[in-house]
Amino acid sequence: MTKSFDFYFDFASPYTFLAHKQIREFEKKNSIKINYMPVLLGALLKSSGIKPNADIPIKGKYMIKDCKLWAEKHNVTFKFNNYFPINTLNLMRCVLVAEKKKISQNLINKIFDAIWRYGLNLNDNTIVEKLLKNIDINPKTFLIEAVDPNIKNELKKRTEDAFNKGVFGAPTFIINNKLFWGQDRLEFAFSETKK
């Protein structure tokens, strides 16, 4: 039997997009659902004392090439977003609203693709609203729900809970009380699903 695992993610990370694409394939092949765990990457990095890649020019430049290599290796259509970094705070809150409405998987797929496949500027609310309309979500009411204090507090709590479990970046995978960080460690998480 194949076990599921927790996948801590934030749309801000191109490596998380690459992991997401591999996870979707794994889900199909194994007829299981992975537990998508929305968190705020910026808050995790800050709590961990880690500078974001975007703040380190030489590392940011390398990251673009590296992501393209990994995308080619896994046959994933990938475009490094020219608007990087994307402020994903409200997008991550939208995931929590979508969870409550049982539509999170579709929303997650569409947002990841919008940022890292099509290179859309999701810093622009007009584009976010159009994306939501295209998946039959009323953007006005949905975005109002996303800034509800309960949703804000829930995302903050989930991020703090993740940090308390040892999560310091995204993507991170937890299975069998083992933590794996980075999309290049995803194969270890996949192996653990068989144990």
Contacts in CASP RR format, 6 or more apart in sequence:
PFRMAT RR
TARGET T0000
AUTHOR 0000-0000-0000
METHOD contacts of the structure
MODEL  1
MTKSFDFYFDFASPYTFLAHKQIREFEKKNSIKINYMPVLLGALLKSSGI
KPNADIPIKGKYMIKDCKLWAEKHNVTFKFNNYFPINTLNLMRCVLVAEK
KKISQNLINKIFDAIWRYGLNLNDNTIVEKLLKNIDINPKTFLIEAVDPN
IKNELKKRTEDAFNKGVFGAPTFIINNKLFWGQDRLEFAFSETKK
2 30 0 8 1.000
2 31 0 8 1.000
2 32 0 8 1.000
2 193 0 8 1.000
2 194 0 8 1.000
3 32 0 8 1.000
3 175 0 8 1.000
3 176 0 8 1.000
3 192 0 8 1.000
3 193 0 8 1.000
3 194 0 8 1.000
3 195 0 8 1.000
4 32 0 8 1.000
4 33 0 8 1.000
4 34 0 8 1.000
4 35 0 8 1.000
4 175 0 8 1.000
4 193 0 8 1.000
5 34 0 8 1.000
5 35 0 8 1.000
5 173 0 8 1.000
5 174 0 8 1.000
5 175 0 8 1.000
5 189 0 8 1.000
5 192 0 8 1.000
5 193 0 8 1.000
6 34 0 8 1.000
6 35 0 8 1.000
6 37 0 8 1.000
6 173 0 8 1.000
6 174 0 8 1.000
6 175 0 8 1.000
7 19 0 8 1.000
7 20 0 8 1.000
7 23 0 8 1.000
7 34 0 8 1.000
7 35 0 8 1.000
7 36 0 8 1.000
7 37 0 8 1.000
7 171 0 8 1.000
7 172 0 8 1.000
7 173 0 8 1.000
8 37 0 8 1.000
8 39 0 8 1.000
8 162 0 8 1.000
8 167 0 8 1.000
8 169 0 8 1.000
8 170 0 8 1.000
8 171 0 8 1.000
8 172 0 8 1.000
8 173 0 8 1.000
8 174 0 8 1.000
9 16 0 8 1.000
9 19 0 8 1.000
9 20 0 8 1.000
9 36 0 8 1.000
9 37 0 8 1.000
9 38 0 8 1.000
9 39 0 8 1.000
9 108 0 8 1.000
9 170 0 8 1.000
9 171 0 8 1.000
10 16 0 8 1.000
10 38 0 8 1.000
10 39 0 8 1.000
10 40 0 8 1.000
10 41 0 8 1.000
10 42 0 8 1.000
10 88 0 8 1.000
10 92 0 8 1.000
10 170 0 8 1.000
11 17 0 8 1.000
11 86 0 8 1.000
11 88 0 8 1.000
11 91 0 8 1.000
11 92 0 8 1.000
11 111 0 8 1.000
11 112 0 8 1.000
11 115 0 8 1.000
11 122 0 8 1.000
12 41 0 8 1.000
12 42 0 8 1.000
12 85 0 8 1.000
12 86 0 8 1.000
12 88 0 8 1.000
12 170 0 8 1.000
13 41 0 8 1.000
13 169 0 8 1.000
13 170 0 8 1.000
13 171 0 8 1.000
14 63 0 8 1.000
14 67 0 8 1.000
14 78 0 8 1.000
14 80 0 8 1.000
14 81 0 8 1.000
14 84 0 8 1.000
14 116 0 8 1.000
15 67 0 8 1.000
15 70 0 8 1.000
15 170 0 8 1.000
15 171 0 8 1.000
15 182 0 8 1.000
15 183 0 8 1.000
16 41 0 8 1.000
16 170 0 8 1.000
16 171 0 8 1.000
16 183 0 8 1.000
17 78 0 8 1.000
17 112 0 8 1.000
17 115 0 8 1.000
17 116 0 8 1.000
17 117 0 8 1.000
18 67 0 8 1.000
18 70 0 8 1.000
18 71 0 8 1.000
18 74 0 8 1.000
18 76 0 8 1.000
18 78 0 8 1.000
18 116 0 8 1.000
18 183 0 8 1.000
19 171 0 8 1.000
19 173 0 8 1.000
19 182 0 8 1.000
19 183 0 8 1.000
19 186 0 8 1.000
20 108 0 8 1.000
20 112 0 8 1.000
20 171 0 8 1.000
21 74 0 8 1.000
21 76 0 8 1.000
21 112 0 8 1.000
22 74 0 8 1.000
22 76 0 8 1.000
22 183 0 8 1.000
22 186 0 8 1.000
23 34 0 8 1.000
23 186 0 8 1.000
24 109 0 8 1.000
26 34 0 8 1.000
26 190 0 8 1.000
27 33 0 8 1.000
27 34 0 8 1.000
30 193 0 8 1.000
32 193 0 8 1.000
36 95 0 8 1.000
36 104 0 8 1.000
36 105 0 8 1.000
36 108 0 8 1.000
37 158 0 8 1.000
37 162 0 8 1.000
38 92 0 8 1.000
38 95 0 8 1.000
38 96 0 8 1.000
38 155 0 8 1.000
38 158 0 8 1.000
39 92 0 8 1.000
39 155 0 8 1.000
39 158 0 8 1.000
39 159 0 8 1.000
39 162 0 8 1.000
39 167 0 8 1.000
39 170 0 8 1.000
40 88 0 8 1.000
40 89 0 8 1.000
40 92 0 8 1.000
40 155 0 8 1.000
40 156 0 8 1.000
40 159 0 8 1.000
41 52 0 8 1.000
41 88 0 8 1.000
41 169 0 8 1.000
41 170 0 8 1.000
42 52 0 8 1.000
43 156 0 8 1.000
43 159 0 8 1.000
43 163 0 8 1.000
44 159 0 8 1.000
44 162 0 8 1.000
44 163 0 8 1.000
44 167 0 8 1.000
44 168 0 8 1.000
44 169 0 8 1.000
44 170 0 8 1.000
45 51 0 8 1.000
45 52 0 8 1.000
45 168 0 8 1.000
45 169 0 8 1.000
47 163 0 8 1.000
47 168 0 8 1.000
48 163 0 8 1.000
48 168 0 8 1.000
48 169 0 8 1.000
50 168 0 8 1.000
50 169 0 8 1.000
52 85 0 8 1.000
53 59 0 8 1.000
53 60 0 8 1.000
53 63 0 8 1.000
54 60 0 8 1.000
54 84 0 8 1.000
54 85 0 8 1.000
64 80 0 8 1.000
67 78 0 8 1.000
67 80 0 8 1.000
68 78 0 8 1.000
68 80 0 8 1.000
70 76 0 8 1.000
70 183 0 8 1.000
70 184 0 8 1.000
71 77 0 8 1.000
71 78 0 8 1.000
77 117 0 8 1.000
78 116 0 8 1.000
78 117 0 8 1.000
79 116 0 8 1.000
79 117 0 8 1.000
79 118 0 8 1.000
79 119 0 8 1.000
80 116 0 8 1.000
81 115 0 8 1.000
81 116 0 8 1.000
81 119 0 8 1.000
81 120 0 8 1.000
81 121 0 8 1.000
82 119 0 8 1.000
82 121 0 8 1.000
83 119 0 8 1.000
83 120 0 8 1.000
83 121 0 8 1.000
83 122 0 8 1.000
83 123 0 8 1.000
86 115 0 8 1.000
86 121 0 8 1.000
86 122 0 8 1.000
86 123 0 8 1.000
87 123 0 8 1.000
88 122 0 8 1.000
90 128 0 8 1.000
90 143 0 8 1.000
90 146 0 8 1.000
90 147 0 8 1.000
91 111 0 8 1.000
91 122 0 8 1.000
91 128 0 8 1.000
92 155 0 8 1.000
93 146 0 8 1.000
93 147 0 8 1.000
93 151 0 8 1.000
93 152 0 8 1.000
93 155 0 8 1.000
94 107 0 8 1.000
94 111 0 8 1.000
94 132 0 8 1.000
94 142 0 8 1.000
94 143 0 8 1.000
94 146 0 8 1.000
95 104 0 8 1.000
95 107 0 8 1.000
95 108 0 8 1.000
95 111 0 8 1.000
96 146 0 8 1.000
96 151 0 8 1.000
96 154 0 8 1.000
96 155 0 8 1.000
97 142 0 8 1.000
97 145 0 8 1.000
97 146 0 8 1.000
97 151 0 8 1.000
98 104 0 8 1.000
98 106 0 8 1.000
98 107 0 8 1.000
98 108 0 8 1.000
103 135 0 8 1.000
103 137 0 8 1.000
106 135 0 8 1.000
107 135 0 8 1.000
107 137 0 8 1.000
110 131 0 8 1.000
110 134 0 8 1.000
110 135 0 8 1.000
111 122 0 8 1.000
111 131 0 8 1.000
114 120 0 8 1.000
114 122 0 8 1.000
114 127 0 8 1.000
114 131 0 8 1.000
115 122 0 8 1.000
120 127 0 8 1.000
120 131 0 8 1.000
121 127 0 8 1.000
122 128 0 8 1.000
122 131 0 8 1.000
125 143 0 8 1.000
128 139 0 8 1.000
128 143 0 8 1.000
129 139 0 8 1.000
129 140 0 8 1.000
129 143 0 8 1.000
130 139 0 8 1.000
132 138 0 8 1.000
132 139 0 8 1.000
132 142 0 8 1.000
132 143 0 8 1.000
133 139 0 8 1.000
145 151 0 8 1.000
162 172 0 8 1.000
165 174 0 8 1.000
165 179 0 8 1.000
166 179 0 8 1.000
167 174 0 8 1.000
167 179 0 8 1.000
167 181 0 8 1.000
168 181 0 8 1.000
169 181 0 8 1.000
169 182 0 8 1.000
170 182 0 8 1.000
171 181 0 8 1.000
171 182 0 8 1.000
171 183 0 8 1.000
171 186 0 8 1.000
172 179 0 8 1.000
172 180 0 8 1.000
172 181 0 8 1.000
172 182 0 8 1.000
173 179 0 8 1.000
173 180 0 8 1.000
173 181 0 8 1.000
173 185 0 8 1.000
173 186 0 8 1.000
173 188 0 8 1.000
173 189 0 8 1.000
174 180 0 8 1.000
175 189 0 8 1.000
175 192 0 8 1.000
175 193 0 8 1.000
176 192 0 8 1.000
176 195 0 8 1.000
178 188 0 8 1.000
178 192 0 8 1.000
180 186 0 8 1.000
180 188 0 8 1.000
180 189 0 8 1.000
END
